Amino acid sequence: MGLYDDIYYDGKKGILELKHLFDYDLKKIPLDLINNVKELTFYNCFFDRIPFEFYKIEKLSIESCKYIKYIPDHFINLKEININGCENLKELPNTLINLNKIYISYRSDIIIPENIIKIPNIYINKFKIKNK
């Protein structure tokens, strides 16, 4: 269901995609959607942090969001994270202990905490790995 041109939501699959948004655009998102989202994508958004607490998120994609500086530590169910072109995002939180896949590419030089690197069977696709 397309809520707006820049917000897409599929309730059956639990997918929310946000494109080209500023902080003030987030008021467009009905709050009842947030609790049901399992897959979240930010594309070319203009805010410095992820604005809501998405506790059920299992897959997070952040692409071309050059202002995002950090990922909050409330993504406790996150299993997969994709980061592409987020030059100001410098480090993953060490609370992402349920991850099994990390994809980091293009202009994203991110520190991955040691406890995440040591997760058994974790897949990390990254140009350069920096340990903290």
N, CA, C and O atoms as a printed pandas DataFrame, in Angstrom:
     atom_number atom_name residue_name chain_id  residue_number  x_coord  y_coord  z_coord
0              1         N          MET        A               1    0.859   -1.167    0.000
1              2        CA          MET        A               1    0.000    0.000    0.000
2              3         C          MET        A               1    0.906    1.232    0.000
3              4         O          MET        A               1    1.727    1.393    0.903
4              5         N          GLY        A               2    0.768    2.075   -0.974
5              6        CA          GLY        A               2    1.534    3.311   -1.010
6              7         C          GLY        A               2    0.821    4.385   -0.217
7              8         O          GLY        A               2   -0.221    4.876   -0.651
8              9         N          LEU        A               3    1.347    4.758    0.919
9             10        CA          LEU        A               3    0.729    5.798    1.728
10            11         C          LEU        A               3    0.941    7.165    1.091
11            12         O          LEU        A               3    0.030    7.992    1.046
12            13         N          TYR        A               4    2.130    7.384    0.611
13            14        CA          TYR        A               4    2.540    8.596   -0.095
14            15         C          TYR        A               4    3.579    8.148   -1.101
15            16         O          TYR        A               4    3.989    6.987   -1.079
16            17         N          ASP        A               5    4.016    9.029   -1.980
17            18        CA          ASP        A               5    5.051    8.647   -2.941
18            19         C          ASP        A               5    6.335    8.224   -2.254
19            20         O          ASP        A               5    7.075    7.388   -2.772
20            21         N          ASP        A               6    6.604    8.800   -1.088
21            22        CA          ASP        A               6    7.861    8.528   -0.406
22            23         C          ASP        A               6    7.744    7.548    0.758
23            24         O          ASP        A               6    8.727    7.294    1.454
24            25         N          ILE        A               7    6.557    7.001    0.973
25            26        CA          ILE        A               7    6.345    6.019    2.040
26            27         C          ILE        A               7    5.571    4.828    1.461
27            28         O          ILE        A               7    4.478    4.992    0.920
28            29         N          TYR        A               8    6.145    3.645    1.580
29            30        CA          TYR        A               8    5.485    2.431    1.110
30            31         C          TYR        A               8    5.347    1.474    2.286
31            32         O          TYR        A               8    6.288    1.289    3.058
32            33         N          TYR        A               9    4.167    0.867    2.421
33            34        CA          TYR        A               9    3.933   -0.077    3.509
34            35         C          TYR        A               9    3.169   -1.281    2.983
35            36         O          TYR        A               9    2.158   -1.133    2.296
36            37         N          ASP        A              10    3.653   -2.472    3.309
37            38        CA          ASP        A              10    2.962   -3.713    3.000
38            39         C          ASP        A              10    2.687   -4.408    4.327
39            40         O          ASP        A              10    3.586   -5.023    4.901
40            41         N          GLY        A              11    1.473   -4.319    4.813
41            42        CA          GLY        A              11    1.104   -4.865    6.112
42            43         C          GLY        A              11    1.186   -6.376    6.185
43            44         O          GLY        A              11    1.506   -6.918    7.243
44            45         N          LYS        A              12    0.907   -7.073    5.093
45            46        CA          LYS        A              12    0.965   -8.532    5.102
46            47         C          LYS        A              12    2.384   -9.040    5.303
47            48         O          LYS        A              12    2.603  -10.037    5.992
48            49         N          LYS        A              13    3.342   -8.355    4.702
49            50        CA          LYS        A              13    4.740   -8.761    4.820
50            51         C          LYS        A              13    5.478   -8.003    5.918
51            52         O          LYS        A              13    6.592   -8.378    6.283
52            53         N          GLY        A              14    4.876   -6.950    6.447
53            54        CA          GLY        A              14    5.519   -6.159    7.491
54            55         C          GLY        A              14    6.668   -5.314    6.968
55            56         O          GLY        A              14    7.677   -5.139    7.652
56            57         N          ILE        A              15    6.518   -4.783    5.741
57            58        CA          ILE        A              15    7.581   -4.012    5.096
58            59         C          ILE        A              15    7.224   -2.530    5.099
59            60         O          ILE        A              15    6.108   -2.151    4.742
60            61         N          LEU        A              16    8.176   -1.697    5.502
61            62        CA          LEU        A              16    8.032   -0.246    5.454
62            63         C          LEU        A              16    9.248    0.331    4.753
63            64         O          LEU        A              16   10.382    0.076    5.158
64            65         N          GLU        A              17    9.013    1.121    3.687
65            66        CA          GLU        A              17   10.086    1.773    2.955
66            67         C          GLU        A              17    9.879    3.280    3.015
67            68         O          GLU        A              17    8.792    3.780    2.725
68            69         N          LEU        A              18   10.929    3.994    3.392
69            70        CA          LEU        A              18   10.883    5.451    3.521
70            71         C          LEU        A              18   11.941    6.037    2.600
71            72         O          LEU        A              18   13.117    5.686    2.693
72            73         N          LYS        A              19   11.518    6.937    1.702
73            74        CA          LYS        A              19   12.446    7.497    0.718
74            75         C          LYS        A              19   12.382    9.016    0.735
75            76         O          LYS        A              19   11.303    9.604    0.801
76            77         N          HIS        A              20   13.539    9.634    0.676
77            78        CA          HIS        A              20   13.677   11.091    0.521
78            79         C          HIS        A              20   12.948   11.872    1.611
79            80         O          HIS        A              20   12.321   12.890    1.317
80            81         N          LEU        A              21   13.015   11.423    2.847
81            82        CA          LEU        A              21   12.271   12.066    3.930
82            83         C          LEU        A              21   13.159   12.940    4.804
83            84         O          LEU        A              21   14.344   12.663    4.993
84            85         N          PHE        A              22   12.560   13.998    5.330
85            86        CA          PHE        A              22   13.165   14.845    6.351
86            87         C          PHE        A              22   12.478   14.522    7.680
87            88         O          PHE        A              22   11.468   13.818    7.695
88            89         N          ASP        A              23   13.010   15.025    8.787
89            90        CA          ASP        A              23   12.398   14.781   10.097
90            91         C          ASP        A              23   10.910   15.106   10.110
91            92         O          ASP        A              23   10.105   14.325   10.617
92            93         N          TYR        A              24   10.550   16.244    9.559
93            94        CA          TYR        A              24    9.140   16.671    9.608
94            95         C          TYR        A              24    8.231   15.784    8.761
95            96         O          TYR        A              24    7.026   15.745    9.006
96            97         N          ASP        A              25    8.773   15.072    7.772
97            98        CA          ASP        A              25    7.967   14.164    6.957
98            99         C          ASP        A              25    7.507   12.933    7.733
99           100         O          ASP        A              25    6.529   12.286    7.359
100          101         N          LEU        A              26    8.211   12.617    8.803
101          102        CA          LEU        A              26    7.892   11.410    9.559
102          103         C          LEU        A              26    6.526   11.485   10.229
103          104         O          LEU        A              26    5.978   10.464   10.643
104          105         N          LYS        A              27    5.990   12.665   10.334
105          106        CA          LYS        A              27    4.638   12.815   10.900
106          107         C          LYS        A              27    3.587   12.172   10.003
107          108         O          LYS        A              27    2.458   11.940   10.436
108          109         N          LYS        A              28    3.953   11.883    8.753
109          110        CA          LYS        A              28    3.034   11.236    7.809
110          111         C          LYS        A              28    2.803    9.765    8.146
111          112         O          LYS        A              28    1.807    9.175    7.727
112          113         N          ILE        A              29    3.718    9.183    8.897
113          114        CA          ILE        A              29    3.655    7.745    9.160
114          115         C          ILE        A              29    2.687    7.476   10.307
115          116         O          ILE        A              29    2.908    7.942   11.425
116          117         N          PRO        A              30    1.621    6.732   10.041
117          118        CA          PRO        A              30    0.712    6.371   11.130
118          119         C          PRO        A              30    1.433    5.539   12.182
119          120         O          PRO        A              30    2.071    4.540   11.849
120          121         N          LEU        A              31    1.341    5.931   13.425
121          122        CA          LEU        A              31    2.078    5.256   14.497
122          123         C          LEU        A              31    1.703    3.790   14.669
123          124         O          LEU        A              31    2.522    2.998   15.135
124          125         N          ASP        A              32    0.473    3.414   14.300
125          126        CA          ASP        A              32    0.086    2.010   14.450
126          127         C          ASP        A              32    0.843    1.091   13.488
127          128         O          ASP        A              32    0.873   -0.122   13.698
128          129         N          LEU        A              33    1.450    1.644   12.443
129          130        CA          LEU        A              33    2.244    0.821   11.526
130          131         C          LEU        A              33    3.564    0.391   12.137
131          132         O          LEU        A              33    4.066   -0.695   11.848
132          133         N          ILE        A              34    4.118    1.234   12.972
133          134        CA          ILE        A              34    5.465    1.025   13.484
134          135         C          ILE        A              34    5.604   -0.290   14.247
135          136         O          ILE        A              34    6.632   -0.958   14.138
136          137         N          ASN        A              35    4.605   -0.663   15.002
137          138        CA          ASN        A              35    4.696   -1.885   15.807
138          139         C          ASN        A              35    4.632   -3.166   14.990
139          140         O          ASN        A              35    4.970   -4.235   15.497
140          141         N          ASN        A              36    4.201   -3.077   13.725
141          142        CA          ASN        A              36    4.047   -4.272   12.906
142          143         C          ASN        A              36    5.147   -4.445   11.860
143          144         O          ASN        A              36    5.127   -5.406   11.092
144          145         N          VAL        A              37    6.085   -3.537   11.828
145          146        CA          VAL        A              37    7.120   -3.571   10.805
146          147         C          VAL        A              37    8.213   -4.580   11.161
147          148         O          VAL        A              37    8.748   -4.571   12.270
148          149         N          LYS        A              38    8.534   -5.454   10.191
149          150        CA          LYS        A              38    9.615   -6.423   10.369
150          151         C          LYS        A              38   10.790   -6.119    9.449
151          152         O          LYS        A              38   11.916   -6.538    9.715
152          153         N          GLU        A              39   10.528   -5.393    8.371
153          154        CA          GLU        A              39   11.574   -5.050    7.417
154          155         C          GLU        A              39   11.472   -3.555    7.131
155          156         O          GLU        A              39   10.427   -3.065    6.703
156          157         N          LEU        A              40   12.560   -2.840    7.370
157          158        CA          LEU        A              40   12.560   -1.384    7.280
158          159         C          LEU        A              40   13.671   -0.916    6.349
159          160         O          LEU        A              40   14.820   -1.342    6.471
160          161         N          THR        A              41   13.312   -0.031    5.413
161          162        CA          THR        A              41   14.291    0.532    4.491
162          163         C          THR        A              41   14.235    2.046    4.537
163          164         O          THR        A              41   13.164    2.643    4.435
164          165         N          PHE        A              42   15.401    2.663    4.694
165          166        CA          PHE        A              42   15.546    4.109    4.561
166          167         C          PHE        A              42   16.377    4.342    3.304
167          168         O          PHE        A              42   17.456    3.768    3.158
168          169         N          TYR        A              43   15.885    5.173    2.404
169          170        CA          TYR        A              43   16.640    5.493    1.205
170          171         C          TYR        A              43   16.714    7.006    1.023
171          172         O          TYR        A              43   15.690    7.681    0.926
172          173         N          ASN        A              44   17.924    7.524    0.976
173          174        CA          ASN        A              44   18.174    8.945    0.753
174          175         C          ASN        A              44   17.352    9.832    1.688
175          176         O          ASN        A              44   16.724   10.798    1.255
176          177         N          CYS        A              45   17.366    9.492    2.961
177          178        CA          CYS        A              45   16.634   10.269    3.963
178          179         C          CYS        A              45   17.558   11.298    4.607
179          180         O          CYS        A              45   18.775   11.114    4.642
180          181         N          PHE        A              46   16.981   12.362    5.106
181          182        CA          PHE        A              46   17.748   13.512    5.571
182          183         C          PHE        A              46   17.591   13.751    7.068
183          184         O          PHE        A              46   17.288   14.866    7.492
184          185         N          PHE        A              47   17.795   12.716    7.863
185          186        CA          PHE        A              47   17.801   12.888    9.310
186          187         C          PHE        A              47   19.011   12.160    9.869
187          188         O          PHE        A              47   19.571   11.279    9.216
188          189         N          ASP        A              48   19.419   12.533   11.090
189          190        CA          ASP        A              48   20.682   12.023   11.618
190          191         C          ASP        A              48   20.545   10.767   12.474
191          192         O          ASP        A              48   21.550   10.186   12.882
192          193         N          ARG        A              49   19.332   10.352   12.745
193          194        CA          ARG        A              49   19.117    9.152   13.555
194          195         C          ARG        A              49   17.815    8.498   13.121
195          196         O          ARG        A              49   16.958    9.141   12.514
196          197         N          ILE        A              50   17.675    7.242   13.431
197          198        CA          ILE        A              50   16.429    6.545   13.138
198          199         C          ILE        A              50   15.411    6.998   14.180
199          200         O          ILE        A              50   15.635    6.832   15.379
200          201         N          PRO        A              51   14.304    7.564   13.736
201          202        CA          PRO        A              51   13.428    8.328   14.620
202          203         C          PRO        A              51   12.491    7.547   15.528
203          204         O          PRO        A              51   12.067    8.076   16.555
204          205         N          PHE        A              52   12.160    6.333   15.194
205          206        CA          PHE        A              52   11.199    5.580   15.991
206          207         C          PHE        A              52   11.863    4.355   16.598
207          208         O          PHE        A              52   12.955    3.962   16.188
208          209         N          GLU        A              53   11.213    3.769   17.555
209          210        CA          GLU        A              53   11.692    2.526   18.148
210          211         C          GLU        A              53   10.950    1.366   17.495
211          212         O          GLU        A              53    9.791    1.095   17.807
212          213         N          PHE        A              54   11.629    0.700   16.599
213          214        CA          PHE        A              54   11.068   -0.435   15.869
214          215         C          PHE        A              54   11.578   -1.708   16.515
215          216         O          PHE        A              54   12.627   -2.218   16.121
216          217         N          TYR        A              55   10.872   -2.225   17.484
217          218        CA          TYR        A              55   11.364   -3.374   18.247
218          219         C          TYR        A              55   11.288   -4.697   17.494
219          220         O          TYR        A              55   12.057   -5.611   17.790
220          221         N          LYS        A              56   10.387   -4.819   16.536
221          222        CA          LYS        A              56   10.208   -6.091   15.846
222          223         C          LYS        A              56   11.023   -6.207   14.561
223          224         O          LYS        A              56   10.946   -7.226   13.875
224          225         N          ILE        A              57   11.789   -5.197   14.231
225          226        CA          ILE        A              57   12.545   -5.198   12.982
226          227         C          ILE        A              57   13.522   -6.371   12.947
227          228         O          ILE        A              57   14.285   -6.588   13.888
228          229         N          GLU        A              58   13.486   -7.123   11.843
229          230        CA          GLU        A              58   14.426   -8.212   11.623
230          231         C          GLU        A              58   15.423   -7.873   10.522
231          232         O          GLU        A              58   16.532   -8.406   10.496
232          233         N          LYS        A              59   15.025   -6.980    9.607
233          234        CA          LYS        A              59   15.915   -6.585    8.514
234          235         C          LYS        A              59   15.878   -5.070    8.382
235          236         O          LYS        A              59   14.808   -4.472    8.270
236          237         N          LEU        A              60   17.056   -4.455    8.397
237          238        CA          LEU        A              60   17.180   -3.004    8.299
238          239         C          LEU        A              60   18.117   -2.665    7.144
239          240         O          LEU        A              60   19.237   -3.170    7.072
240          241         N          SER        A              61   17.643   -1.799    6.236
241          242        CA          SER        A              61   18.470   -1.317    5.133
242          243         C          SER        A              61   18.530    0.202    5.209
243          244         O          SER        A              61   17.504    0.874    5.312
244          245         N          ILE        A              62   19.735    0.725    5.157
245          246        CA          ILE        A              62   19.946    2.169    5.167
246          247         C          ILE        A              62   20.827    2.480    3.968
247          248         O          ILE        A              62   21.996    2.095    3.929
248          249         N          GLU        A              63   20.258    3.180    2.987
249          250        CA          GLU        A              63   20.974    3.430    1.747
250          251         C          GLU        A              63   21.003    4.916    1.420
251          252         O          GLU        A              63   19.972    5.588    1.436
252          253         N          SER        A              64   22.182    5.414    1.126
253          254        CA          SER        A              64   22.377    6.801    0.692
254          255         C          SER        A              64   21.796    7.810    1.678
255          256         O          SER        A              64   21.285    8.854    1.273
256          257         N          CYS        A              65   21.870    7.506    2.941
257          258        CA          CYS        A              65   21.408    8.414    3.997
258          259         C          CYS        A              65   22.647    9.056    4.614
259          260         O          CYS        A              65   23.114    8.627    5.669
260          261         N          LYS        A              66   23.168   10.068    3.962
261          262        CA          LYS        A              66   24.465   10.611    4.355
262          263         C          LYS        A              66   24.459   11.353    5.676
263          264         O          LYS        A              66   25.528   11.668    6.199
264          265         N          TYR        A              67   23.291   11.644    6.235
265          266        CA          TYR        A              67   23.237   12.370    7.505
266          267         C          TYR        A              67   23.086   11.458    8.717
267          268         O          TYR        A              67   23.297   11.897    9.847
268          269         N          ILE        A              68   22.729   10.208    8.501
269          270        CA          ILE        A              68   22.554    9.288    9.632
270          271         C          ILE        A              68   23.900    9.089   10.325
271          272         O          ILE        A              68   24.890    8.723    9.692
272          273         N          LYS        A              69   23.920    9.337   11.640
273          274        CA          LYS        A              69   25.168    9.253   12.404
274          275         C          LYS        A              69   25.243    8.017   13.290
275          276         O          LYS        A              69   26.335    7.535   13.590
276          277         N          TYR        A              70   24.097    7.504   13.709
277          278        CA          TYR        A              70   24.138    6.317   14.559
278          279         C          TYR        A              70   22.841    5.528   14.451
279          280         O          TYR        A              70   21.800    6.037   14.035
280          281         N          ILE        A              71   22.948    4.280   14.838
281          282        CA          ILE        A              71   21.791    3.386   14.889
282          283         C          ILE        A              71   21.485    3.164   16.357
283          284         O          ILE        A              71   22.369    2.773   17.120
284          285         N          PRO        A              72   20.248    3.407   16.766
285          286        CA          PRO        A              72   19.900    3.200   18.178
286          287         C          PRO        A              72   20.085    1.734   18.586
287          288         O          PRO        A              72   20.126    0.844   17.736
288          289         N          ASP        A              73   20.193    1.502   19.870
289          290        CA          ASP        A              73   20.451    0.138   20.349
290          291         C          ASP        A              73   19.195   -0.671   20.634
291          292         O          ASP        A              73   19.283   -1.732   21.252
292          293         N          HIS        A              74   18.031   -0.206   20.203
293          294        CA          HIS        A              74   16.793   -0.941   20.500
294          295         C          HIS        A              74   16.425   -1.993   19.442
295          296         O          HIS        A              74   15.362   -2.605   19.546
296          297         N          PHE        A              75   17.251   -2.214   18.455
297          298        CA          PHE        A              75   16.975   -3.214   17.427
298          299         C          PHE        A              75   17.405   -4.600   17.898
299          300         O          PHE        A              75   18.278   -5.222   17.291
300          301         N          ILE        A              76   16.805   -5.074   18.958
301          302        CA          ILE        A              76   17.237   -6.324   19.588
302          303         C          ILE        A              76   16.894   -7.576   18.776
303          304         O          ILE        A              76   17.509   -8.623   18.976
304          305         N          ASN        A              77   15.927   -7.484   17.871
305          306        CA          ASN        A              77   15.550   -8.638   17.051
306          307         C          ASN        A              77   16.161   -8.612   15.661
307          308         O          ASN        A              77   15.846   -9.461   14.828
308          309         N          LEU        A              78   17.027   -7.651   15.406
309          310        CA          LEU        A              78   17.608   -7.471   14.082
310          311         C          LEU        A              78   18.482   -8.659   13.707
311          312         O          LEU        A              78   19.386   -9.040   14.451
312          313         N          LYS        A              79   18.197   -9.250   12.525
313          314        CA          LYS        A              79   18.951  -10.397   12.039
314          315         C          LYS        A              79   19.843  -10.021   10.853
315          316         O          LYS        A              79   20.867  -10.658   10.611
316          317         N          GLU        A              80   19.446   -8.987   10.122
317          318        CA          GLU        A              80   20.207   -8.593    8.938
318          319         C          GLU        A              80   20.229   -7.074    8.821
319          320         O          GLU        A              80   19.213   -6.410    9.029
320          321         N          ILE        A              81   21.407   -6.528    8.484
321          322        CA          ILE        A              81   21.533   -5.093    8.289
322          323         C          ILE        A              81   22.309   -4.840    6.998
323          324         O          ILE        A              81   23.337   -5.467    6.744
324          325         N          ASN        A              82   21.802   -3.915    6.192
325          326        CA          ASN        A              82   22.434   -3.504    4.944
326          327         C          ASN        A              82   22.701   -2.009    5.026
327          328         O          ASN        A              82   21.784   -1.221    5.257
328          329         N          ILE        A              83   23.949   -1.623    4.837
329          330        CA          ILE        A              83   24.316   -0.214    4.909
330          331         C          ILE        A              83   25.102    0.124    3.649
331          332         O          ILE        A              83   26.096   -0.529    3.330
332          333         N          ASN        A              84   24.648    1.154    2.934
333          334        CA          ASN        A              84   25.279    1.526    1.686
334          335         C          ASN        A              84   25.276    3.041    1.545
335          336         O          ASN        A              84   24.214    3.662    1.563
336          337         N          GLY        A              85   26.440    3.634    1.408
337          338        CA          GLY        A              85   26.536    5.061    1.155
338          339         C          GLY        A              85   26.141    5.936    2.330
339          340         O          GLY        A              85   25.546    6.996    2.137
340          341         N          CYS        A              86   26.458    5.516    3.528
341          342        CA          CYS        A              86   26.137    6.284    4.740
342          343         C          CYS        A              86   27.444    6.745    5.372
343          344         O          CYS        A              86   27.905    6.166    6.355
344          345         N          GLU        A              87   28.031    7.783    4.808
345          346        CA          GLU        A              87   29.385    8.185    5.181
346          347         C          GLU        A              87   29.536    8.709    6.595
347          348         O          GLU        A              87   30.649    8.703    7.121
348          349         N          ASN        A              88   28.460    9.166    7.239
349          350        CA          ASN        A              88   28.560    9.683    8.609
350          351         C          ASN        A              88   28.230    8.650    9.680
351          352         O          ASN        A              88   28.371    8.926   10.871
352          353         N          LEU        A              89   27.796    7.475    9.270
353          354        CA          LEU        A              89   27.535    6.389   10.208
354          355         C          LEU        A              89   28.859    5.691   10.478
355          356         O          LEU        A              89   29.423    5.071    9.577
356          357         N          LYS        A              90   29.359    5.780   11.690
357          358        CA          LYS        A              90   30.709    5.331   11.999
358          359         C          LYS        A              90   30.796    4.022   12.768
359          360         O          LYS        A              90   31.845    3.377   12.759
360          361         N          GLU        A              91   29.716    3.612   13.436
361          362        CA          GLU        A              91   29.814    2.435   14.298
362          363         C          GLU        A              91   28.452    1.779   14.470
363          364         O          GLU        A              91   27.425    2.454   14.527
364          365         N          LEU        A              92   28.459    0.459   14.551
365          366        CA          LEU        A              92   27.247   -0.278   14.893
366          367         C          LEU        A              92   27.159   -0.391   16.408
367          368         O          LEU        A              92   28.187   -0.503   17.075
368          369         N          PRO        A              93   25.945   -0.362   16.966
369          370        CA          PRO        A              93   25.827   -0.556   18.414
370          371         C          PRO        A              93   26.168   -1.995   18.790
371          372         O          PRO        A              93   25.946   -2.912   17.999
372          373         N          ASN        A              94   26.699   -2.193   19.975
373          374        CA          ASN        A              94   27.094   -3.551   20.394
374          375         C          ASN        A              94   25.916   -4.383   20.887
375          376         O          ASN        A              94   26.106   -5.518   21.323
376          377         N          THR        A              95   24.710   -3.841   20.827
377          378        CA          THR        A              95   23.514   -4.562   21.277
378          379         C          THR        A              95   22.875   -5.406   20.174
379          380         O          THR        A              95   21.861   -6.061   20.416
380          381         N          LEU        A              96   23.442   -5.404   18.981
381          382        CA          LEU        A              96   22.859   -6.148   17.859
382          383         C          LEU        A              96   23.338   -7.599   17.879
383          384         O          LEU        A              96   23.940   -8.075   16.916
384          385         N          ILE        A              97   23.072   -8.282   18.959
385          386        CA          ILE        A              97   23.643   -9.620   19.186
386          387         C          ILE        A              97   22.906  -10.736   18.442
387          388         O          ILE        A              97   23.383  -11.870   18.436
388          389         N          ASN        A              98   21.763  -10.454   17.816
389          390        CA          ASN        A              98   21.044  -11.478   17.067
390          391         C          ASN        A              98   21.314  -11.424   15.571
391          392         O          ASN        A              98   20.678  -12.138   14.795
392          393         N          LEU        A              99   22.254  -10.582   15.167
393          394        CA          LEU        A              99   22.591  -10.466   13.747
394          395         C          LEU        A              99   23.169  -11.769   13.219
395          396         O          LEU        A              99   23.903  -12.473   13.912
396          397         N          ASN        A             100   22.814  -12.077   11.954
397          398        CA          ASN        A             100   23.497  -13.177   11.283
398          399         C          ASN        A             100   24.030  -12.757    9.916
399          400         O          ASN        A             100   24.753  -13.515    9.270
400          401         N          LYS        A             101   23.670  -11.531    9.469
401          402        CA          LYS        A             101   24.202  -11.012    8.208
402          403         C          LYS        A             101   24.414   -9.506    8.328
403          404         O          LYS        A             101   23.557   -8.769    8.816
404          405         N          ILE        A             102   25.591   -9.077    7.864
405          406        CA          ILE        A             102   25.905   -7.654    7.794
406          407         C          ILE        A             102   26.457   -7.384    6.401
407          408         O          ILE        A             102   27.433   -8.004    5.980
408          409         N          TYR        A             103   25.830   -6.459    5.694
409          410        CA          TYR        A             103   26.317   -6.025    4.392
410          411         C          TYR        A             103   26.650   -4.544    4.498
411          412         O          TYR        A             103   25.773   -3.722    4.765
412          413         N          ILE        A             104   27.904   -4.209    4.292
413          414        CA          ILE        A             104   28.333   -2.813    4.349
414          415         C          ILE        A             104   29.125   -2.538    3.084
415          416         O          ILE        A             104   30.073   -3.253    2.760
416          417         N          SER        A             105   28.727   -1.495    2.375
417          418        CA          SER        A             105   29.418   -1.191    1.130
418          419         C          SER        A             105   29.442    0.306    0.858
419          420         O          SER        A             105   28.882    1.095    1.618
420          421         N          TYR        A             106   30.066    0.669   -0.183
421          422        CA          TYR        A             106   30.213    2.004   -0.745
422          423         C          TYR        A             106   30.143    3.170    0.234
423          424         O          TYR        A             106   29.068    3.504    0.731
424          425         N          ARG        A             107   31.263    3.774    0.504
425          426        CA          ARG        A             107   31.383    4.971    1.337
426          427         C          ARG        A             107   30.866    4.757    2.754
427          428         O          ARG        A             107   30.373    5.689    3.388
428          429         N          SER        A             108   30.978    3.566    3.232
429          430        CA          SER        A             108   30.547    3.258    4.592
430          431         C          SER        A             108   31.697    2.554    5.307
431          432         O          SER        A             108   31.862    1.342    5.169
432          433         N          ASP        A             109   32.480    3.292    6.056
433          434        CA          ASP        A             109   33.616    2.753    6.792
434          435         C          ASP        A             109   33.210    2.666    8.261
435          436         O          ASP        A             109   33.463    3.585    9.039
436          437         N          ILE        A             110   32.595    1.583    8.623
437          438        CA          ILE        A             110   31.926    1.454    9.913
438          439         C          ILE        A             110   32.677    0.492   10.825
439          440         O          ILE        A             110   33.153   -0.555   10.388
440          441         N          ILE        A             111   32.774    0.858   12.076
441          442        CA          ILE        A             111   33.363   -0.014   13.092
442          443         C          ILE        A             111   32.309   -1.021   13.539
443          444         O          ILE        A             111   31.188   -0.659   13.897
444          445         N          ILE        A             112   32.697   -2.292   13.508
445          446        CA          ILE        A             112   31.817   -3.357   13.984
446          447         C          ILE        A             112   32.363   -3.811   15.326
447          448         O          ILE        A             112   33.504   -4.268   15.402
448          449         N          PRO        A             113   31.567   -3.696   16.396
449          450        CA          PRO        A             113   32.056   -4.091   17.722
450          451         C          PRO        A             113   32.501   -5.554   17.763
451          452         O          PRO        A             113   31.958   -6.407   17.061
452          453         N          GLU        A             114   33.489   -5.813   18.592
453          454        CA          GLU        A             114   34.088   -7.143   18.714
454          455         C          GLU        A             114   33.052   -8.226   19.039
455          456         O          GLU        A             114   33.121   -9.329   18.497
456          457         N          ASN        A             115   32.092   -7.917   19.923
457          458        CA          ASN        A             115   31.108   -8.945   20.286
458          459         C          ASN        A             115   30.220   -9.335   19.105
459          460         O          ASN        A             115   29.701  -10.451   19.075
460          461         N          ILE        A             116   30.034   -8.450   18.140
461          462        CA          ILE        A             116   29.259   -8.794   16.949
462          463         C          ILE        A             116   30.112   -9.615   15.985
463          464         O          ILE        A             116   29.624  -10.581   15.398
464          465         N          ILE        A             117   31.362   -9.246   15.819
465          466        CA          ILE        A             117   32.258  -10.008   14.945
466          467         C          ILE        A             117   32.384  -11.456   15.424
467          468         O          ILE        A             117   32.554  -12.361   14.608
468          469         N          LYS        A             118   32.304  -11.678   16.717
469          470        CA          LYS        A             118   32.464  -13.017   17.290
470          471         C          LYS        A             118   31.181  -13.853   17.313
471          472         O          LYS        A             118   31.201  -14.983   17.800
472          473         N          ILE        A             119   30.069  -13.324   16.798
473          474        CA          ILE        A             119   28.827  -14.107   16.764
474          475         C          ILE        A             119   29.061  -15.331   15.869
475          476         O          ILE        A             119   29.519  -15.182   14.736
476          477         N          PRO        A             120   28.752  -16.538   16.363
477          478        CA          PRO        A             120   28.963  -17.746   15.562
478          479         C          PRO        A             120   28.185  -17.687   14.242
479          480         O          PRO        A             120   27.022  -17.284   14.219
480          481         N          ASN        A             121   28.824  -18.084   13.162
481          482        CA          ASN        A             121   28.223  -18.166   11.832
482          483         C          ASN        A             121   27.749  -16.835   11.255
483          484         O          ASN        A             121   26.924  -16.836   10.341
484          485         N          ILE        A             122   28.235  -15.712   11.749
485          486        CA          ILE        A             122   27.817  -14.431   11.195
486          487         C          ILE        A             122   28.484  -14.224    9.837
487          488         O          ILE        A             122   29.653  -14.557    9.643
488          489         N          TYR        A             123   27.725  -13.675    8.916
489          490        CA          TYR        A             123   28.236  -13.348    7.594
490          491         C          TYR        A             123   28.451  -11.842    7.530
491          492         O          TYR        A             123   27.515  -11.072    7.744
492          493         N          ILE        A             124   29.666  -11.420    7.240
493          494        CA          ILE        A             124   29.967   -9.994    7.131
494          495         C          ILE        A             124   30.560   -9.737    5.752
495          496         O          ILE        A             124   31.627  -10.250    5.415
496          497         N          ASN        A             125   29.859   -8.940    4.966
497          498        CA          ASN        A             125   30.342   -8.527    3.660
498          499         C          ASN        A             125   30.680   -7.051    3.776
499          500         O          ASN        A             125   29.784   -6.213    3.878
500          501         N          LYS        A             126   31.965   -6.728    3.762
501          502        CA          LYS        A             126   32.389   -5.350    4.004
502          503         C          LYS        A             126   33.681   -5.100    3.261
503          504         O          LYS        A             126   34.523   -5.992    3.156
504          505         N          PHE        A             127   33.845   -3.900    2.747
505          506        CA          PHE        A             127   35.099   -3.551    2.092
506          507         C          PHE        A             127   36.272   -3.612    3.054
507          508         O          PHE        A             127   37.303   -4.213    2.750
508          509         N          LYS        A             128   36.115   -2.990    4.216
509          510        CA          LYS        A             128   37.177   -2.912    5.212
510          511         C          LYS        A             128   36.555   -3.158    6.571
511          512         O          LYS        A             128   35.540   -2.542    6.898
512          513         N          ILE        A             129   37.127   -4.032    7.364
513          514        CA          ILE        A             129   36.620   -4.244    8.719
514          515         C          ILE        A             129   37.548   -3.536    9.694
515          516         O          ILE        A             129   38.765   -3.720    9.671
516          517         N          LYS        A             130   36.944   -2.726   10.545
517          518        CA          LYS        A             130   37.691   -2.071   11.621
518          519         C          LYS        A             130   37.165   -2.601   12.921
519          520         O          LYS        A             130   35.955   -2.578   13.150
520          521         N          ASN        A             131   38.018   -3.071   13.765
521          522        CA          ASN        A             131   37.609   -3.522   15.095
522          523         C          ASN        A             131   37.763   -2.373   16.073
523          524         O          ASN        A             131   38.685   -1.565   15.962
524          525         N          LYS        A             132   36.872   -2.310   17.010
525          526        CA          LYS        A             132   36.961   -1.272   18.049
526          527         C          LYS        A             132   37.847   -1.762   19.146
527          528         O          LYS        A             132   38.065   -1.052   20.128
